[in-house]
């Protein structure tokens, strides 16, 4: 059953380290990172010790002037490493050998670019539910969940999944989401959810083969555990499709929020979404969501949603910030694998 929708040849190094990324990091241009810098930082801060394949690809792309020039024919929001790598995977291209990857992307650039232009990084990483649970479990119950940038809506079912916080297990459902939690006690209950809805420019349907293949293409090559989680979460969503609205996070959010039942606590949330939204509409969204009843939970990079007086992150790898109603609470790893409470 589908979800308910309402619609208004180059050689490259094979073994590279994060330190080598520093050798391909050019200057920033007019206050923004150059495309080569974006790929070099992706290698060093997001892929090192997490995905050797994508670390190698990112450094290879950063060093390849012709590939950088091709990427820069696309709009800035369409030059992301995850989007390029997923597009090549979607086209059955190689993503574990940098030379083969660059050769494929060069030879079939029109097809690769076409996929990047019509698609977005809609990872729908259910591991991030482990970041949300400690906050949502402590809000007044029951909850009405509204996710912005929902993709296929898999994170709307966080009450159905089970969790492993270090030595503490919570729940028995699938998938099992593991998270290293530091600085606070693990939650002891899952929230009670009585309404769930998602907003996305292009919602995905886990029962549609092309949509499902795109979601799978966004998962990094070595991450079999994430593919297994996607499969398990997709079964949950397919059995009870959430309300998914094709719409804009500013123009269409108030009307969707108004559909939430009055007896439930409305929670608008998003995880790693706002970096895809330009500055002005992002600021408009923040003002809007603050004006809605209920609560706002965000998991975003601190340069996308800045906060005053943040403590130093645990290390140099990428960390997002979990915040409730604009108040920062914890540093979080991008796929939900760990969080450090302030």
C-alpha positions in Angstrom: 0.0 0.0 0.0 1.6 3.3 -1.0 1.9 6.2 1.5 -0.8 8.7 1.5 0.2 11.9 -0.3 -1.5 15.2 -0.7 -0.2 17.4 -3.5 -1.4 21.3 -3.6 39.4 7.8 -17.7 41.5 9.2 -14.9 43.8 7.6 -12.4 43.2 8.4 -8.7 44.8 7.2 -5.5 43.2 4.1 -4.0 44.4 4.4 -0.4 44.3 7.8 1.1 44.1 9.2 4.6 42.2 12.0 6.1 45.4 13.9 6.5 45.9 13.9 2.8 42.7 15.9 2.4 44.6 18.9 3.8 46.7 18.8 0.6 43.6 19.4 -1.6 41.9 22.1 0.5 42.0 25.4 -1.5 41.0 28.7 -0.2 37.4 29.8 0.4 35.8 31.9 -2.2 33.8 35.0 -1.1 33.1 33.5 2.3 31.8 30.2 0.9 33.6 26.9 0.6 34.8 26.0 -2.9 33.6 22.7 -4.3 37.0 21.1 -3.9 37.0 22.1 -0.2 33.6 20.7 0.3 34.8 17.3 -0.9 38.1 17.5 1.0 36.3 18.3 4.3 33.7 15.6 3.6 36.6 13.1 3.4 38.2 14.3 6.6 35.3 15.1 8.8 32.5 12.7 7.7 34.1 9.7 6.0 37.3 9.1 7.9 37.0 5.9 9.9 33.4 5.6 8.8 33.6 4.9 5.0 37.0 4.3 3.5 35.4 4.1 0.0 33.8 7.5 0.2 36.9 9.0 1.9 38.9 7.9 -1.2 36.3 9.1 -3.7 36.0 12.5 -2.0 39.7 13.1 -2.1 39.9 11.9 -5.7 37.2 14.3 -6.7 38.7 17.2 -4.8 42.0 16.7 -6.7 40.4 16.3 -10.1 40.0 19.7 -11.7 37.9 18.5 -14.6 35.4 16.8 -12.3 35.2 19.9 -10.1 34.5 22.0 -13.2 31.7 19.6 -14.2 30.2 19.9 -10.7 30.4 23.6 -10.8 28.0 23.7 -13.8 25.3 22.5 -11.3 23.6 24.8 -8.8 25.5 24.9 -5.5 22.9 22.8 -3.7 23.4 20.0 -6.2 27.2 19.6 -5.8 27.1 17.6 -2.6 29.3 14.5 -2.3 26.5 12.3 -1.1 24.3 13.4 -4.0 27.1 12.7 -6.6 28.0 9.3 -5.1 24.4 8.2 -4.8 23.6 9.2 -8.4 26.5 7.1 -9.6 25.3 4.2 -7.4 21.8 4.6 -8.7 23.2 4.2 -12.3 25.0 1.0 -11.2 28.4 2.8 -11.4 31.5 1.8 -9.3 31.9 3.6 -5.9 34.8 1.6 -4.3 37.6 2.4 -6.8 38.4 6.1 -7.3 39.8 5.6 -10.8 36.8 3.6 -12.0 34.4 6.0 -10.4 36.0 9.1 -12.1 36.0 7.2 -15.4 32.3 6.3 -15.1 31.3 9.8 -14.0 33.2 11.4 -16.8 31.9 9.1 -19.6 28.3 9.2 -18.4 28.3 12.8 -17.0 25.0 13.8 -18.7 23.2 11.0 -17.0 24.9 11.5 -13.7 24.1 15.3 -13.8 20.5 14.6 -14.8 20.0 12.4 -11.7 21.6 15.0 -9.4 19.4 17.8 -10.8 16.1 16.0 -10.2 17.0 14.3 -6.9 18.0 15.3 -3.4 19.9 13.8 -0.4 16.8 12.2 1.2 18.7 9.6 3.2 15.9 9.0 5.7 18.4 7.7 8.2 16.4 5.9 10.9 19.4 5.7 13.2 18.7 9.4 14.0 15.6 8.3 15.8 18.0 7.3 18.7 18.9 11.0 18.9 15.3 12.2 19.1 14.0 9.6 21.6 15.5 11.0 24.8 13.8 14.4 24.1 10.5 13.1 22.8 10.0 10.6 25.6 10.1 13.4 28.2 7.5 15.7 26.5 3.8 15.6 27.6 2.2 12.6 26.0 0.6 11.7 23.6 2.5 13.2 20.7 1.6 14.4 17.2 4.7 14.2 15.1 5.3 16.4 12.1 8.6 15.8 10.3 10.0 18.5 7.9 12.1 16.9 5.2 10.5 13.6 5.9 11.5 11.7 2.7 9.6 8.4 3.1 8.6 9.2 6.7 10.5 6.4 8.3 11.6 8.5 11.3 7.9 9.1 12.1 7.8 5.6 13.5 10.4 6.0 16.2 7.9 4.7 18.8 7.8 1.3 17.0 11.6 0.7 16.9 13.9 -0.7 19.6 17.0 1.0 21.0 20.4 0.0 22.4 22.0 2.8 24.4 25.3 1.3 25.4 24.2 -1.4 27.9 20.6 -0.4 28.1 18.0 -2.0 25.8 14.6 -0.4 25.2 11.8 -2.1 23.2 11.6 -5.2 21.1 10.6 -4.0 17.6 12.7 -3.8 14.5 15.0 -2.3 13.5 17.3 -2.1 16.5 19.0 1.3 16.7 22.3 1.4 18.5 23.6 4.7 20.0 26.5 5.5 22.4 25.0 7.9 24.9 27.2 10.0 27.1 26.3 12.6 29.8 22.8 11.4 30.7 20.7 8.4 31.6 19.2 6.4 28.7 15.5 6.9 28.2 13.3 4.3 29.9 10.2 4.5 27.7 9.2 5.2 24.1 6.8 8.0 23.3 3.1 7.5 22.6 2.4 8.7 19.1 -1.2 9.2 18.0 -0.6 11.2 14.8 2.2 11.3 12.4 2.7 13.4 9.2 5.6 14.4 7.0 6.3 17.4 4.8 8.8 17.1 1.8 9.1 18.8 -1.6 9.3 15.3 -3.0 8.0 12.6 -0.6 9.3 9.1 -1.2 7.2 5.9 -1.1 9.0 2.8 0.3 6.7 0.6 -1.8 7.7 2.2 -5.0 10.7 0.3 -6.5 12.4 3.5 -7.9 12.0 5.4 -4.6 13.2 2.4 -2.6 16.3 2.1 -4.9 17.1 5.8 -4.4 17.0 5.4 -0.7 19.3 2.4 -0.9 21.7 4.3 -3.2 22.1 7.0 -0.5 23.5 4.5 2.0 27.3 4.3 2.0 28.9 1.2 0.5 30.3 -0.4 3.7 27.1 0.2 5.8 25.3 -3.1 5.6 23.8 -2.4 9.0 22.1 0.8 7.7 20.7 -1.2 4.7 19.3 -3.7 7.1 17.7 -0.9 9.2 16.2 0.6 6.1 14.6 -2.7 5.1 13.2 -3.2 8.6 11.9 0.4 8.9 10.4 0.2 5.4 8.3 -2.8 6.4 6.9 -0.8 9.3 6.0 2.2 7.1 4.5 0.0 4.4 2.2 -1.7 6.9 0.9 1.7 8.2 1.6 4.5 5.7 2.0 7.9 7.2 0.4 11.1 5.9 3.1 12.6 3.6 2.5 16.0 2.1 4.3 17.3 -1.0 5.0 20.9 -0.1 7.2 23.7 1.1 8.5 23.9 4.7 7.3 27.5 5.0 4.2 27.8 2.8 2.6 24.5 3.7 3.8 23.9 7.3 1.0 25.8 9.2 -1.9 24.0 7.4 -0.4 20.6 8.0 0.3 21.4 11.7 -3.3 22.5 12.0 -4.4 18.9 11.2 -2.8 17.6 14.4 -5.3 16.4 17.0 -5.9 19.0 19.7 -5.4 16.6 22.6 -1.8 15.7 21.5 1.4 17.6 21.9 2.5 18.8 18.5 6.2 18.2 17.8 7.8 19.6 14.6 11.2 18.0 14.0 13.9 17.7 11.4 17.3 16.0 11.1 20.0 17.2 8.7 17.6 19.0 6.5 18.2 22.8 6.7 21.6 22.7 5.0 19.6 22.2 1.8 17.5 25.3 2.4 18.9 28.8 1.4 19.5 31.3 4.1 16.4 33.5 3.7 13.8 30.8 3.7 15.7 29.0 6.5 15.4 32.0 8.7 11.7 32.4 7.8 11.2 28.7 8.7 12.8 29.2 12.1 10.6 32.2 12.9 7.6 30.2 11.7 8.2 27.1 13.7 8.9 29.1 16.8 5.4 30.6 16.4 3.6 27.2 16.3 2.1 25.6 19.3 3.9 22.6 20.8 7.6 21.9 20.5 10.4 22.1 17.9 13.2 19.5 17.9 16.1 20.0 15.5 19.3 18.0 14.7 21.4 20.2 12.4 25.0 21.4 11.9 25.9 24.3 14.2 26.8 26.5 11.2 23.3 26.0 9.8 21.5 26.6 13.1 23.9 28.6 15.2 23.8 28.7 19.0 25.6 30.9 21.5 28.2 29.4 23.9 28.3 25.9 22.6 30.9 23.7 24.3 33.7 22.3 22.1 32.6 19.2 20.1 34.1 15.9 21.3 36.5 15.7 18.4 37.2 17.0 14.9 34.7 14.8 13.1 31.4 16.2 12.1 28.8 16.6 14.9 25.3 18.0 14.7 23.5 19.7 17.5 20.3 18.4 19.1 18.1 21.2 20.3 14.7 21.6 21.8 12.8 24.8 21.2 16.0 26.5 20.2 18.0 25.3 23.3 21.0 23.1 22.4 21.2 19.9 24.3 23.8 17.5 22.8 26.4 16.9 20.2 25.3 14.1 17.8 27.0 12.0 15.2 25.4 12.2 11.7 23.9 8.8 11.5 22.8 8.6 15.1 25.6 6.3 16.2 26.4 8.4 19.2 25.6 11.6 21.2 27.2 13.5 24.0 24.9 15.4 26.3 26.0 18.9 27.4 
